[in-house]
Structure formats: C-alpha cells, structure tokens
Amino acid sequence: MSLSTRAIAAIGAVVVIGAGTVGGSIAYANSQGEPPENVVTLTVGRTSITSEPFCYNDGKALQQDVLAKCQVDAKKAREANKLPSSDVLASDRIGVGVPPSVADRGWFAFTDGGTQGQAPLAQDTRGSTWSGSVLASTVLNASGTTTVTVVEADQKSQEILGIWYFELKTPQD
C-alpha cells in the first residue's frame, strides 16, 4: 500500500505543528521561572488556593516578638478579608500541601474550629508534603468563617520558621 502525496503532506504538517507546539510550550514554561519555594496549597473539595507565607524570615526562626506581631497582623488581615479564602461546605474534604523544603523541616496545620476549639488538619508531618483529607464538618467553627493555620517548625529545635493563614467561608442560609 502506498501513501499519496496528500497523506504524506498531512503527516508532515502534523509533525511540524506538533514539534512547534512542544517547542513553544517548553519555551513558555522555561520563561516562567521556578515556582515559589514556600507556597502552601489548601485544597477544599475540588478547588485549591495557594499562598506565600504570612510570616517568614528566610528559613530562620521567628522570634517571640515577631510571632506576636504576626498574630496581630493576621487578625487584622482576617477582619479586612485580606487572607486567601475559599468557600467550603460541611461535606467537602480539606487537605494541605507543602513544598518538599517545608516537609523536610516539619510542619503542622490546624483550624480554629472543631469540638475542641482547635482541630488538627496535619500533625507531626516531617517528610510528608500532603496532610491527607479531613471532612470539613469536623474542623469548621460555628461562626461561618474558619481560619486555617499552617506552621513550618523545625522538629529538632521546635522553632517556628514560617506561618501561612487561610480562611474557609461557610455559606450562610
């Protein structure tokens, strides 16, 4: 069976277009630079949001006065609706993802909700970049707005290296 000139031309065009698309995609991806190293991802149901640290000191321990100021600043940002946020339903599952550099040092995540007034999303997760999924109804508070806090902490020294804040907003009836 022989190929016609048209078939050969069509195959050649597909190869050229495909090579151009791959080459263009590689060039575009390369021009975007490296992804930010300290971005944390909060997944709610089928959606995700990311954020850089709210408080960070280039991987060095945050001093107590800086931590206190960070909490005050986070409260102000929350009141002004300036924290990264996501809508959440009680039936959604929530998870947290961190970059390998954070996972290697150690991290934990929690909300200001749940039955104890503070509900864990991730505990003692050194080496793991994903918290797993937690049912939202177990970690939300009754106010309609729940704060998620993610903390990078050196497991050996127990020093806090970075803090991320997110908000979960429950639709009100």
MARVEX-159602 format. One record per atom (N, C-alpha, C, O): x, y, z; residue in one letter; atom name; residue number from 1. Coordinates in steps of 0.05 Angstrom, whole numbers. Example, Ala and Ser with C-alpha at 12.3 -4.5 7.8 and 13.67 -1.06 7.14 Angstrom:
# residues 2
{rec {264,-114,156},"a","N",1}
{rec {246,-90,156},"a","CA",1}
{rec {264,-66,156},"a","C",1}
{rec {285,-66,169},"a","O",1}
{rec {257,-45,142},"s","N",2}
{rec {273,-21,143},"s","CA",2}
{rec {258,1,157},"s","C",2}
{rec {268,23,161},"s","O",2}
***
This chain:
# residues 173
{rec {17,-23,0},"m","N",1}
{rec {0,0,0},"m","CA",1}
{rec {18,25,0},"m","C",1}
{rec {37,26,16},"m","O",1}
{rec {12,43,-18},"s","N",2}
{rec {29,67,-19},"s","CA",2}
{rec {13,91,-9},"s","C",2}
{rec {-11,92,-10},"s","O",2}
{rec {28,110,2},"l","N",3}
{rec {15,134,12},"l","CA",3}
{rec {14,155,-10},"l","C",3}
{rec {32,157,-26},"l","O",3}
{rec {-7,169,-11},"s","N",4}
{rec {-10,190,-31},"s","CA",4}
{rec {6,215,-22},"s","C",4}
{rec {14,217,1},"s","O",4}
{rec {11,232,-41},"t","N",5}
{rec {25,257,-35},"t","CA",5}
{rec {10,273,-14},"t","C",5}
{rec {23,286,3},"t","O",5}
{rec {-16,273,-16},"r","N",6}
{rec {-32,288,4},"r","CA",6}
{rec {-29,277,32},"r","C",6}
{rec {-26,292,51},"r","O",6}
{rec {-29,251,35},"a","N",7}
{rec {-26,238,61},"a","CA",7}
{rec {1,244,73},"a","C",7}
{rec {4,250,96},"a","O",7}
{rec {22,243,56},"i","N",8}
{rec {49,249,65},"i","CA",8}
{rec {51,278,74},"i","C",8}
{rec {63,284,94},"i","O",8}
{rec {39,296,59},"a","N",9}
{rec {39,325,66},"a","CA",9}
{rec {24,329,92},"a","C",9}
{rec {33,345,109},"a","O",9}
{rec {1,316,96},"a","N",10}
{rec {-14,319,120},"a","CA",10}
{rec {1,309,144},"a","C",10}
{rec {1,322,165},"a","O",10}
{rec {14,286,142},"i","N",11}
{rec {30,275,164},"i","CA",11}
{rec {53,294,170},"i","C",11}
{rec {59,299,194},"i","O",11}
{rec {66,305,150},"g","N",12}
{rec {88,324,154},"g","CA",12}
{rec {78,349,168},"g","C",12}
{rec {92,359,186},"g","O",12}
{rec {55,359,161},"a","N",13}
{rec {44,382,174},"a","CA",13}
{rec {38,377,203},"a","C",13}
{rec {44,394,220},"a","O",13}
{rec {27,354,209},"v","N",14}
{rec {21,347,237},"v","CA",14}
{rec {47,345,253},"v","C",14}
{rec {48,355,276},"v","O",14}
{rec {68,334,242},"v","N",15}
{rec {93,332,256},"v","CA",15}
{rec {105,359,261},"v","C",15}
{rec {114,365,283},"v","O",15}
{rec {104,377,241},"v","N",16}
{rec {115,404,244},"v","CA",16}
{rec {99,420,265},"v","C",16}
{rec {111,433,282},"v","O",16}
{rec {72,418,263},"i","N",17}
{rec {56,432,283},"i","CA",17}
{rec {60,421,311},"i","C",17}
{rec {63,437,330},"i","O",17}
{rec {61,395,314},"g","N",18}
{rec {66,383,340},"g","CA",18}
{rec {93,391,351},"g","C",18}
{rec {95,397,375},"g","O",18}
{rec {114,391,335},"a","N",19}
{rec {141,399,344},"a","CA",19}
{rec {141,428,352},"a","C",19}
{rec {153,436,372},"a","O",19}
{rec {126,445,337},"g","N",20}
{rec {125,473,344},"g","CA",20}
{rec {110,477,370},"g","C",20}
{rec {118,494,386},"g","O",20}
{rec {89,462,374},"t","N",21}
{rec {74,465,399},"t","CA",21}
{rec {90,456,423},"t","C",21}
{rec {91,470,444},"t","O",21}
{rec {104,434,421},"v","N",22}
{rec {121,424,443},"v","CA",22}
{rec {143,445,448},"v","C",22}
{rec {149,451,471},"v","O",22}
{rec {156,454,427},"g","N",23}
{rec {178,473,430},"g","CA",23}
{rec {168,499,443},"g","C",23}
{rec {182,510,460},"g","O",23}
{rec {145,509,434},"g","N",24}
{rec {134,533,445},"g","CA",24}
{rec {126,529,474},"g","C",24}
{rec {130,547,490},"g","O",24}
{rec {115,506,481},"s","N",25}
{rec {108,500,509},"s","CA",25}
{rec {132,500,527},"s","C",25}
{rec {131,510,549},"s","O",25}
{rec {153,487,518},"i","N",26}
{rec {178,486,533},"i","CA",26}
{rec {189,514,537},"i","C",26}
{rec {197,521,560},"i","O",26}
{rec {190,530,516},"a","N",27}
{rec {200,558,518},"a","CA",27}
{rec {183,574,538},"a","C",27}
{rec {194,589,554},"a","O",27}
{rec {156,571,536},"y","N",28}
{rec {139,586,554},"y","CA",28}
{rec {143,577,583},"y","C",28}
{rec {147,594,601},"y","O",28}
{rec {144,551,588},"a","N",29}
{rec {148,541,616},"a","CA",29}
{rec {175,551,626},"a","C",29}
{rec {177,558,650},"a","O",29}
{rec {196,551,610},"n","N",30}
{rec {222,559,618},"n","CA",30}
{rec {222,589,625},"n","C",30}
{rec {236,597,643},"n","O",30}
{rec {206,605,611},"s","N",31}
{rec {206,634,616},"s","CA",31}
{rec {191,641,642},"s","C",31}
{rec {194,663,652},"s","O",31}
{rec {176,622,652},"q","N",32}
{rec {161,627,677},"q","CA",32}
{rec {178,626,702},"q","C",32}
{rec {169,633,723},"q","O",32}
{rec {202,616,700},"g","N",33}
{rec {220,614,723},"g","CA",33}
{rec {211,591,741},"g","C",33}
{rec {193,576,735},"g","O",33}
{rec {225,589,763},"e","N",34}
{rec {219,568,782},"e","CA",34}
{rec {195,575,799},"e","C",34}
{rec {190,599,804},"e","O",34}
{rec {179,556,807},"p","N",35}
{rec {156,562,824},"p","CA",35}
{rec {166,572,851},"p","C",35}
{rec {188,565,860},"p","O",35}
{rec {150,589,864},"p","N",36}
{rec {158,599,890},"p","CA",36}
{rec {163,575,909},"p","C",36}
{rec {148,556,909},"p","O",36}
{rec {184,577,925},"e","N",37}
{rec {192,555,941},"e","CA",37}
{rec {175,551,966},"e","C",37}
{rec {172,528,975},"e","O",37}
{rec {163,571,976},"n","N",38}
{rec {149,569,1002},"n","CA",38}
{rec {118,572,999},"n","C",38}
{rec {105,581,1018},"n","O",38}
{rec {108,564,976},"v","N",39}
{rec {79,566,972},"v","CA",39}
{rec {65,542,984},"v","C",39}
{rec {73,519,979},"v","O",39}
{rec {44,546,1000},"v","N",40}
{rec {28,525,1012},"v","CA",40}
{rec {1,525,997},"v","C",40}
{rec {-9,545,989},"v","O",40}
{rec {-9,501,993},"t","N",41}
{rec {-35,497,979},"t","CA",41}
{rec {-56,487,998},"t","C",41}
{rec {-51,468,1014},"t","O",41}
{rec {-79,499,998},"l","N",42}
{rec {-102,490,1013},"l","CA",42}
{rec {-122,479,993},"l","C",42}
{rec {-131,494,975},"l","O",42}
{rec {-129,454,995},"t","N",43}
{rec {-149,442,977},"t","CA",43}
{rec {-175,438,992},"t","C",43}
{rec {-176,427,1014},"t","O",43}
{rec {-196,448,980},"v","N",44}
{rec {-223,447,991},"v","CA",44}
{rec {-241,434,970},"v","C",44}
{rec {-246,446,949},"v","O",44}
{rec {-250,410,975},"g","N",45}
{rec {-266,396,955},"g","CA",45}
{rec {-249,392,930},"g","C",45}
{rec {-229,378,931},"g","O",45}
{rec {-258,404,908},"r","N",46}
{rec {-243,401,883},"r","CA",46}
{rec {-229,426,874},"r","C",46}
{rec {-219,428,852},"r","O",46}
{rec {-227,445,892},"t","N",47}
{rec {-213,470,886},"t","CA",47}
{rec {-188,473,904},"t","C",47}
{rec {-187,462,926},"t","O",47}
{rec {-169,489,895},"s","N",48}
{rec {-145,494,911},"s","CA",48}
{rec {-138,524,910},"s","C",48}
{rec {-143,537,890},"s","O",48}
{rec {-127,533,932},"i","N",49}
{rec {-116,560,932},"i","CA",49}
{rec {-88,558,944},"i","C",49}
{rec {-81,540,959},"i","O",49}
{rec {-71,577,936},"t","N",50}
{rec {-43,577,945},"t","CA",50}
{rec {-37,603,959},"t","C",50}
{rec {-50,624,954},"t","O",50}
{rec {-16,603,975},"s","N",51}
{rec {-8,627,988},"s","CA",51}
{rec {22,625,996},"s","C",51}
{rec {32,604,1003},"s","O",51}
{rec {35,648,994},"e","N",52}
{rec {62,650,1005},"e","CA",52}
{rec {59,655,1035},"e","C",52}
{rec {37,661,1044},"e","O",52}
{rec {81,652,1050},"p","N",53}
{rec {78,654,1079},"p","CA",53}
{rec {69,682,1088},"p","C",53}
{rec {77,702,1076},"p","O",53}
{rec {53,683,1109},"f","N",54}
{rec {44,708,1121},"f","CA",54}
{rec {67,719,1138},"f","C",54}
{rec {71,743,1138},"f","O",54}
{rec {82,702,1151},"c","N",55}
{rec {105,709,1167},"c","CA",55}
{rec {128,690,1161},"c","C",55}
{rec {125,666,1162},"c","O",55}
{rec {150,702,1154},"y","N",56}
{rec {173,685,1145},"y","CA",56}
{rec {199,702,1148},"y","C",56}
{rec {198,726,1145},"y","O",56}
{rec {221,688,1154},"n","N",57}
{rec {247,702,1158},"n","CA",57}
{rec {269,686,1143},"n","C",57}
{rec {289,679,1156},"n","O",57}
{rec {265,682,1118},"d","N",58}
{rec {285,668,1101},"d","CA",58}
{rec {294,641,1113},"d","C",58}
{rec {318,634,1111},"d","O",58}
{rec {276,626,1125},"g","N",59}
{rec {283,600,1136},"g","CA",59}
{rec {295,601,1164},"g","C",59}
{rec {302,580,1174},"g","O",59}
{rec {297,624,1175},"k","N",60}
{rec {308,626,1203},"k","CA",60}
{rec {284,628,1222},"k","C",60}
{rec {262,635,1215},"k","O",60}
{rec {290,621,1247},"a","N",61}
{rec {269,621,1268},"a","CA",61}
{rec {257,648,1272},"a","C",61}
{rec {271,668,1271},"a","O",61}
{rec {231,648,1275},"l","N",62}
{rec {216,673,1282},"l","CA",62}
{rec {218,678,1312},"l","C",62}
{rec {211,660,1327},"l","O",62}
{rec {226,701,1320},"q","N",63}
{rec {229,708,1348},"q","CA",63}
{rec {201,712,1360},"q","C",63}
{rec {182,718,1345},"q","O",63}
{rec {199,711,1386},"q","N",64}
{rec {173,713,1400},"q","CA",64}
{rec {159,739,1394},"q","C",64}
{rec {134,739,1390},"q","O",64}
{rec {173,762,1393},"d","N",65}
{rec {160,787,1387},"d","CA",65}
{rec {150,788,1358},"d","C",65}
{rec {129,800,1353},"d","O",65}
{rec {163,775,1340},"v","N",66}
{rec {154,773,1312},"v","CA",66}
{rec {130,755,1310},"v","C",66}
{rec {111,761,1295},"v","O",66}
{rec {130,733,1325},"l","N",67}
{rec {106,716,1326},"l","CA",67}
{rec {82,730,1337},"l","C",67}
{rec {60,727,1326},"l","O",67}
{rec {85,746,1358},"a","N",68}
{rec {63,761,1369},"a","CA",68}
{rec {52,781,1349},"a","C",68}
{rec {28,784,1346},"a","O",68}
{rec {70,795,1336},"k","N",69}
{rec {62,815,1315},"k","CA",69}
{rec {48,801,1292},"k","C",69}
{rec {29,811,1281},"k","O",69}
{rec {58,777,1285},"c","N",70}
{rec {46,762,1263},"c","CA",70}
{rec {17,755,1269},"c","C",70}
{rec {0,757,1252},"c","O",70}
{rec {11,747,1294},"q","N",71}
{rec {-16,740,1302},"q","CA",71}
{rec {-34,765,1301},"q","C",71}
{rec {-57,763,1292},"q","O",71}
{rec {-24,787,1310},"v","N",72}
{rec {-40,812,1310},"v","CA",72}
{rec {-45,820,1281},"v","C",72}
{rec {-68,827,1274},"v","O",72}
{rec {-25,819,1264},"d","N",73}
{rec {-28,826,1235},"d","CA",73}
{rec {-47,807,1221},"d","C",73}
{rec {-63,815,1204},"d","O",73}
{rec {-46,781,1228},"a","N",74}
{rec {-64,762,1216},"a","CA",74}
{rec {-93,767,1224},"a","C",74}
{rec {-111,765,1208},"a","O",74}
{rec {-97,775,1249},"k","N",75}
{rec {-124,782,1258},"k","CA",75}
{rec {-135,806,1243},"k","C",75}
{rec {-158,806,1235},"k","O",75}
{rec {-118,826,1239},"k","N",76}
{rec {-126,850,1224},"k","CA",76}
{rec {-132,842,1195},"k","C",76}
{rec {-152,852,1183},"k","O",76}
{rec {-116,826,1183},"a","N",77}
{rec {-120,817,1155},"a","CA",77}
{rec {-146,801,1153},"a","C",77}
{rec {-160,804,1133},"a","O",77}
{rec {-151,785,1173},"r","N",78}
{rec {-176,769,1172},"r","CA",78}
{rec {-201,788,1174},"r","C",78}
{rec {-220,784,1159},"r","O",78}
{rec {-200,807,1192},"e","N",79}
{rec {-222,826,1195},"e","CA",79}
{rec {-226,842,1169},"e","C",79}
{rec {-248,851,1163},"e","O",79}
{rec {-204,848,1155},"a","N",80}
{rec {-206,863,1130},"a","CA",80}
{rec {-210,845,1105},"a","C",80}
{rec {-209,855,1082},"a","O",80}
{rec {-215,819,1110},"n","N",81}
{rec {-219,800,1088},"n","CA",81}
{rec {-195,800,1068},"n","C",81}
{rec {-199,799,1044},"n","O",81}
{rec {-171,800,1079},"k","N",82}
{rec {-147,801,1063},"k","CA",82}
{rec {-132,774,1062},"k","C",82}
{rec {-112,772,1049},"k","O",82}
{rec {-142,754,1077},"l","N",83}
{rec {-129,728,1076},"l","CA",83}
{rec {-139,712,1052},"l","C",83}
{rec {-162,715,1044},"l","O",83}
{rec {-122,695,1041},"p","N",84}
{rec {-132,677,1019},"p","CA",84}
{rec {-155,661,1030},"p","C",84}
{rec {-154,649,1052},"p","O",84}
{rec {-177,659,1014},"s","N",85}
{rec {-201,645,1024},"s","CA",85}
{rec {-213,627,1003},"s","C",85}
{rec {-209,630,979},"s","O",85}
{rec {-230,609,1014},"s","N",86}
{rec {-244,590,997},"s","CA",86}
{rec {-271,585,1010},"s","C",86}
{rec {-273,583,1034},"s","O",86}
{rec {-292,582,993},"d","N",87}
{rec {-318,574,1004},"d","CA",87}
{rec {-316,544,1010},"d","C",87}
{rec {-301,529,997},"d","O",87}
{rec {-330,536,1030},"v","N",88}
{rec {-330,508,1039},"v","CA",88}
{rec {-357,499,1047},"v","C",88}
{rec {-373,514,1059},"v","O",88}
{rec {-364,474,1041},"l","N",89}
{rec {-388,461,1050},"l","CA",89}
{rec {-380,440,1071},"l","C",89}
{rec {-358,430,1070},"l","O",89}
{rec {-398,434,1089},"a","N",90}
{rec {-392,415,1110},"a","CA",90}
{rec {-385,387,1098},"a","C",90}
{rec {-370,372,1111},"a","O",90}
{rec {-395,382,1074},"s","N",91}
{rec {-389,356,1062},"s","CA",91}
{rec {-363,355,1046},"s","C",91}
{rec {-354,334,1037},"s","O",91}
{rec {-350,378,1043},"d","N",92}
{rec {-324,379,1029},"d","CA",92}
{rec {-302,366,1046},"d","C",92}
{rec {-305,363,1070},"d","O",92}
{rec {-281,358,1032},"r","N",93}
{rec {-257,348,1045},"r","CA",93}
{rec {-236,369,1043},"r","C",93}
{rec {-234,382,1022},"r","O",93}
{rec {-219,372,1063},"i","N",94}
{rec {-199,393,1064},"i","CA",94}
{rec {-172,380,1067},"i","C",94}
{rec {-168,361,1083},"i","O",94}
{rec {-152,390,1053},"g","N",95}
{rec {-125,380,1055},"g","CA",95}
{rec {-105,403,1051},"g","C",95}
{rec {-112,424,1040},"g","O",95}
{rec {-81,399,1061},"v","N",96}
{rec {-60,419,1059},"v","CA",96}
{rec {-36,406,1046},"v","C",96}
{rec {-28,384,1052},"v","O",96}
{rec {-24,421,1027},"g","N",97}
{rec {1,412,1014},"g","CA",97}
{rec {23,432,1017},"g","C",97}
{rec {18,456,1016},"g","O",97}
{rec {47,422,1023},"v","N",98}
{rec {70,440,1027},"v","CA",98}
{rec {93,431,1008},"v","C",98}
{rec {93,408,999},"v","O",98}
{rec {111,449,1002},"p","N",99}
{rec {134,442,986},"p","CA",99}
{rec {153,423,1001},"p","C",99}
{rec {153,423,1026},"p","O",99}
{rec {169,408,987},"p","N",100}
{rec {188,390,1000},"p","CA",100}
{rec {207,403,1020},"p","C",100}
{rec {213,391,1041},"p","O",100}
{rec {215,428,1015},"s","N",101}
{rec {233,441,1035},"s","CA",101}
{rec {219,445,1062},"s","C",101}
{rec {232,443,1082},"s","O",101}
{rec {193,451,1061},"v","N",102}
{rec {178,454,1087},"v","CA",102}
{rec {174,426,1099},"v","C",102}
{rec {177,423,1123},"v","O",102}
{rec {167,407,1083},"a","N",103}
{rec {162,380,1093},"a","CA",103}
{rec {187,368,1106},"a","C",103}
{rec {185,354,1126},"a","O",103}
{rec {211,374,1095},"d","N",104}
{rec {236,364,1106},"d","CA",104}
{rec {241,374,1134},"d","C",104}
{rec {252,360,1151},"d","O",104}
{rec {234,399,1140},"r","N",105}
{rec {238,411,1166},"r","CA",105}
{rec {217,403,1186},"r","C",105}
{rec {222,399,1210},"r","O",105}
{rec {192,400,1176},"g","N",106}
{rec {170,393,1193},"g","CA",106}
{rec {148,415,1192},"g","C",106}
{rec {154,438,1190},"g","O",106}
{rec {123,406,1195},"w","N",107}
{rec {101,425,1194},"w","CA",107}
{rec {76,412,1206},"w","C",107}
{rec {74,388,1210},"w","O",107}
{rec {57,430,1213},"f","N",108}
{rec {31,421,1222},"f","CA",108}
{rec {11,441,1214},"f","C",108}
{rec {17,464,1208},"f","O",108}
{rec {-15,434,1214},"a","N",109}
{rec {-36,452,1206},"a","CA",109}
{rec {-61,446,1223},"a","C",109}
{rec {-65,424,1232},"a","O",109}
{rec {-76,468,1229},"f","N",110}
{rec {-99,465,1245},"f","CA",110}
{rec {-119,488,1239},"f","C",110}
{rec {-112,507,1225},"f","O",110}
{rec {-144,485,1248},"t","N",111}
{rec {-164,506,1245},"t","CA",111}
{rec {-173,516,1273},"t","C",111}
{rec {-167,503,1293},"t","O",111}
{rec {-186,538,1273},"d","N",112}
{rec {-197,548,1298},"d","CA",112}
{rec {-226,538,1302},"d","C",112}
{rec {-242,552,1315},"d","O",112}
{rec {-232,514,1292},"g","N",113}
{rec {-258,503,1295},"g","CA",113}
{rec {-257,475,1307},"g","C",113}
{rec {-237,468,1320},"g","O",113}
{rec {-278,460,1303},"g","N",114}
{rec {-279,433,1314},"g","CA",114}
{rec {-290,432,1342},"g","C",114}
{rec {-296,453,1353},"g","O",114}
{rec {-291,408,1354},"t","N",115}
{rec {-303,405,1380},"t","CA",115}
{rec {-285,416,1403},"t","C",115}
{rec {-295,422,1424},"t","O",115}
{rec {-259,417,1398},"q","N",116}
{rec {-240,426,1419},"q","CA",116}
{rec {-234,455,1416},"q","C",116}
{rec {-218,466,1432},"q","O",116}
{rec {-245,469,1396},"g","N",117}
{rec {-238,497,1391},"g","CA",117}
{rec {-213,500,1374},"g","C",117}
{rec {-206,522,1366},"g","O",117}
{rec {-200,478,1369},"q","N",118}
{rec {-177,477,1351},"q","CA",118}
{rec {-176,449,1340},"q","C",118}
{rec {-173,429,1355},"q","O",118}
{rec {-178,446,1313},"a","N",119}
{rec {-179,420,1301},"a","CA",119}
{rec {-155,415,1283},"a","C",119}
{rec {-149,432,1266},"a","O",119}
{rec {-141,393,1287},"p","N",120}
{rec {-117,388,1270},"p","CA",120}
{rec {-124,380,1241},"p","C",120}
{rec {-143,365,1237},"p","O",120}
{rec {-109,391,1222},"l","N",121}
{rec {-110,382,1195},"l","CA",121}
{rec {-86,364,1188},"l","C",121}
{rec {-88,346,1172},"l","O",121}
{rec {-64,370,1202},"a","N",122}
{rec {-40,355,1198},"a","CA",122}
{rec {-23,357,1223},"a","C",122}
{rec {-20,379,1234},"a","O",122}
{rec {-12,334,1232},"q","N",123}
{rec {4,334,1256},"q","CA",123}
{rec {30,318,1251},"q","C",123}
{rec {30,298,1237},"q","O",123}
{rec {52,328,1262},"d","N",124}
{rec {77,313,1261},"d","CA",124}
{rec {83,302,1233},"d","C",124}
{rec {85,278,1229},"d","O",124}
{rec {84,320,1213},"t","N",125}
{rec {85,311,1186},"t","CA",125}
{rec {112,316,1173},"t","C",125}
{rec {114,325,1150},"t","O",125}
{rec {133,311,1187},"r","N",126}
{rec {160,314,1175},"r","CA",126}
{rec {164,294,1152},"r","C",126}
{rec {158,271,1155},"r","O",126}
{rec {172,305,1130},"g","N",127}
{rec {177,288,1107},"g","CA",127}
{rec {154,285,1088},"g","C",127}
{rec {157,277,1065},"g","O",127}
{rec {130,291,1097},"s","N",128}
{rec {105,289,1081},"s","CA",128}
{rec {97,316,1070},"s","C",128}
{rec {97,336,1085},"s","O",128}
{rec {90,316,1044},"t","N",129}
{rec {82,342,1032},"t","CA",129}
{rec {51,345,1031},"t","C",129}
{rec {42,365,1022},"t","O",129}
{rec {36,325,1041},"w","N",130}
{rec {7,326,1039},"w","CA",130}
{rec {-5,317,1066},"w","C",130}
{rec {4,297,1078},"w","O",130}
{rec {-25,331,1075},"s","N",131}
{rec {-37,325,1101},"s","CA",131}
{rec {-57,302,1099},"s","C",131}
{rec {-65,290,1120},"s","O",131}
{rec {-66,296,1075},"g","N",132}
{rec {-89,278,1073},"g","CA",132}
{rec {-114,295,1073},"g","C",132}
{rec {-113,319,1074},"g","O",132}
{rec {-137,282,1071},"s","N",133}
{rec {-162,297,1070},"s","CA",133}
{rec {-178,293,1096},"s","C",133}
{rec {-181,271,1106},"s","O",133}
{rec {-189,315,1106},"v","N",134}
{rec {-205,314,1130},"v","CA",134}
{rec {-233,324,1123},"v","C",134}
{rec {-235,344,1108},"v","O",134}
{rec {-253,312,1133},"l","N",135}
{rec {-281,321,1129},"l","CA",135}
{rec {-284,349,1141},"l","C",135}
{rec {-279,353,1164},"l","O",135}
{rec {-293,368,1125},"a","N",136}
{rec {-296,396,1133},"a","CA",136}
{rec {-313,399,1158},"a","C",136}
{rec {-307,415,1176},"a","O",136}
{rec {-335,383,1160},"s","N",137}
{rec {-353,386,1183},"s","CA",137}
{rec {-339,382,1209},"s","C",137}
{rec {-349,391,1230},"s","O",137}
{rec {-317,368,1210},"t","N",138}
{rec {-303,362,1235},"t","CA",138}
{rec {-283,384,1243},"t","C",138}
{rec {-273,384,1265},"t","O",138}
{rec {-278,404,1225},"v","N",139}
{rec {-258,424,1231},"v","CA",139}
{rec {-268,453,1229},"v","C",139}
{rec {-253,471,1233},"v","O",139}
{rec {-293,456,1222},"l","N",140}
{rec {-304,483,1219},"l","CA",140}
{rec {-315,493,1246},"l","C",140}
{rec {-322,478,1263},"l","O",140}
{rec {-315,520,1249},"n","N",141}
{rec {-328,531,1272},"n","CA",141}
{rec {-355,542,1265},"n","C",141}
{rec {-362,544,1241},"n","O",141}
{rec {-371,549,1285},"a","N",142}
{rec {-399,556,1280},"a","CA",142}
{rec {-403,584,1269},"a","C",142}
{rec {-425,591,1261},"a","O",142}
{rec {-382,601,1269},"s","N",143}
{rec {-385,629,1261},"s","CA",143}
{rec {-389,633,1231},"s","C",143}
{rec {-398,654,1223},"s","O",143}
{rec {-383,613,1215},"g","N",144}
{rec {-385,616,1186},"g","CA",144}
{rec {-358,622,1173},"g","C",144}
{rec {-355,619,1149},"g","O",144}
{rec {-338,630,1189},"t","N",145}
{rec {-311,635,1179},"t","CA",145}
{rec {-292,621,1197},"t","C",145}
{rec {-290,625,1221},"t","O",145}
{rec {-276,603,1185},"t","N",146}
{rec {-257,587,1199},"t","CA",146}
{rec {-229,593,1189},"t","C",146}
{rec {-224,593,1165},"t","O",146}
{rec {-210,598,1207},"t","N",147}
{rec {-183,603,1199},"t","CA",147}
{rec {-167,578,1199},"t","C",147}
{rec {-167,562,1218},"t","O",147}
{rec {-152,574,1178},"v","N",148}
{rec {-133,551,1176},"v","CA",148}
{rec {-105,563,1179},"v","C",148}
{rec {-98,582,1166},"v","O",148}
{rec {-90,551,1198},"t","N",149}
{rec {-62,560,1203},"t","CA",149}
{rec {-44,537,1196},"t","C",149}
{rec {-47,514,1205},"t","O",149}
{rec {-23,542,1180},"v","N",150}
{rec {-3,523,1173},"v","CA",150}
{rec {23,534,1184},"v","C",150}
{rec {30,557,1179},"v","O",150}
{rec {38,517,1198},"v","N",151}
{rec {63,525,1211},"v","CA",151}
{rec {86,507,1203},"v","C",151}
{rec {84,483,1205},"v","O",151}
{rec {107,520,1194},"e","N",152}
{rec {132,505,1189},"e","CA",152}
{rec {148,507,1215},"e","C",152}
{rec {154,529,1224},"e","O",152}
{rec {156,484,1226},"a","N",153}
{rec {171,484,1252},"a","CA",153}
{rec {193,464,1250},"a","C",153}
{rec {189,441,1241},"a","O",153}
{rec {217,472,1259},"d","N",154}
{rec {239,453,1260},"d","CA",154}
{rec {234,432,1281},"d","C",154}
{rec {230,439,1304},"d","O",154}
{rec {233,407,1273},"q","N",155}
{rec {226,386,1292},"q","CA",155}
{rec {246,382,1314},"q","C",155}
{rec {239,373,1336},"q","O",155}
{rec {271,389,1309},"k","N",156}
{rec {292,386,1330},"k","CA",156}
{rec {291,408,1350},"k","C",156}
{rec {291,404,1374},"k","O",156}
{rec {291,433,1340},"s","N",157}
{rec {293,456,1358},"s","CA",157}
{rec {265,466,1367},"s","C",157}
{rec {263,482,1386},"s","O",157}
{rec {244,457,1354},"q","N",158}
{rec {217,467,1359},"q","CA",158}
{rec {213,496,1352},"q","C",158}
{rec {193,508,1360},"q","O",158}
{rec {231,508,1337},"e","N",159}
{rec {229,536,1329},"e","CA",159}
{rec {210,538,1305},"e","C",159}
{rec {210,522,1287},"e","O",159}
{rec {194,560,1306},"i","N",160}
{rec {175,565,1284},"i","CA",160}
{rec {190,580,1262},"i","C",160}
{rec {203,601,1267},"i","O",160}
{rec {188,571,1237},"l","N",161}
{rec {202,582,1215},"l","CA",161}
{rec {184,598,1195},"l","C",161}
{rec {193,615,1181},"l","O",161}
{rec {159,591,1195},"g","N",162}
{rec {140,604,1177},"g","CA",162}
{rec {111,598,1184},"g","C",162}
{rec {105,578,1196},"g","O",162}
{rec {94,617,1177},"i","N",163}
{rec {65,614,1183},"i","CA",163}
{rec {49,623,1159},"i","C",163}
{rec {54,644,1147},"i","O",163}
{rec {29,607,1152},"w","N",164}
{rec {10,613,1130},"w","CA",164}
{rec {-17,614,1142},"w","C",164}
{rec {-24,598,1159},"w","O",164}
{rec {-34,632,1132},"y","N",165}
{rec {-62,633,1141},"y","CA",165}
{rec {-81,632,1117},"y","C",165}
{rec {-75,643,1096},"y","O",165}
{rec {-103,618,1120},"f","N",166}
{rec {-124,616,1100},"f","CA",166}
{rec {-150,619,1115},"f","C",166}
{rec {-152,615,1139},"f","O",166}
{rec {-171,626,1100},"e","N",167}
{rec {-198,626,1112},"e","CA",167}
{rec {-217,608,1096},"e","C",167}
{rec {-216,606,1072},"e","O",167}
{rec {-233,594,1111},"l","N",168}
{rec {-255,578,1099},"l","CA",168}
{rec {-281,592,1106},"l","C",168}
{rec {-286,598,1129},"l","O",168}
{rec {-297,597,1085},"k","N",169}
{rec {-322,611,1089},"k","CA",169}
{rec {-345,593,1083},"k","C",169}
{rec {-348,583,1061},"k","O",169}
{rec {-362,589,1103},"t","N",170}
{rec {-385,572,1100},"t","CA",170}
{rec {-409,589,1091},"t","C",170}
{rec {-415,609,1104},"t","O",170}
{rec {-422,582,1069},"p","N",171}
{rec {-445,597,1060},"p","CA",171}
{rec {-467,598,1082},"p","C",171}
{rec {-473,577,1094},"p","O",171}
{rec {-477,621,1087},"q","N",172}
{rec {-498,624,1108},"q","CA",172}
{rec {-525,622,1094},"q","C",172}
{rec {-530,632,1072},"q","O",172}
{rec {-544,608,1107},"d","N",173}
{rec {-571,605,1096},"d","CA",173}
{rec {-586,630,1097},"d","C",173}
{rec {-609,631,1088},"d","O",173}
***
